[in-house]
Amino acid sequence: MKYSEVFKEFTSRCDLVLEKPDAEEAAKNADIVFLCLPHTVSMEYLPRIVKKKRKVIDISADYRLKDVSLYKKFYGKIHKDRKNLKLAIYGLPEVYKQEIGRANIVANPGCYSTCCILGSYPLVKYKLIKGDIFVDAKSGISGAGRKPKVELSFCEIDGNIKCYKPFVHQHTPEIEQILQREVVFVPHLVSIQDGIMCTMVMRLSSEIKSKSIARAFSFYENSPFVRVYHDGYLPTIKDVVGTNFCDIGYRIERDRLIVVSCIDN
């Protein structure tokens, strides 16, 4: 079967033939292998590819969390490849560009994680905030994948907003691992097709002016896919759908800071 037979929009654009996963064959024919397998499955394939001296970019969560006890808690299985887990680099280039360039194993970040981390990382790095980060996150339905479920059907989703997995979403430990900060993460599913918006509420560590926030976000001045608005504009999902951009805006009121970040997941 061809790729274009599964996704008709790629007819005459990508007619590659789909084959059953074969780690050894992939390693033999490619310099870099993207593993687009379900969580808990990638760790069965990656060791065989890495053994053949090939670079791997894993799209699943199998190599994101360094703490294997958290992996078991949030993904329900014991990690089988601790050796390569130690070698994996978290694949957020805005933060780990140099490390990714040298890595043989790159763990692709989760979608919520990308949005939250990019919106708050410079503030944590430069010690501008204190305490927990509170995140109200909203995602379009495509972020849930293609697997048919009643709760994801049109009649359940259309015109609706659902809060799901508060405190226990699998991206929570991923965000906390990178930020080294406790996060109260509350995701919602909304009746749009694409996009994620994260609204983050933080307490400033002192009486900080907007110029200090702007200087912190200059951390992204060499990151072409991060756009930061310093004029009070808060980005919308429509600003980023169909693009690679992460748009970030913020507002300050006394010792409170609100940051809004949006991506197309």
Secondary structure, DSSP 8 states (H G I E B T S, - for coil): -BHHHHSGGGTTT---B-----HHHHHHH-SEEEE---TTTHHHHHHHHHTTT-EEEE-SSTTT-S-HHHHHHHHSS--S-HHHHHH-EE--HHHHHHHHHH-SEEE---HHHHHHHHHHHHHHHTT-EEEEEEEEEEE-GGGG-S---GGGSHHHHTT-EEE--TTT-TTHHHHHHHHTS-EEEEEEEESSSS-EEEEEEEEESSS--HHHHHHHHGGGTT-TTEEEE-SS----GGGTTTSS-EEEEEEEETTEEEEEEEE--
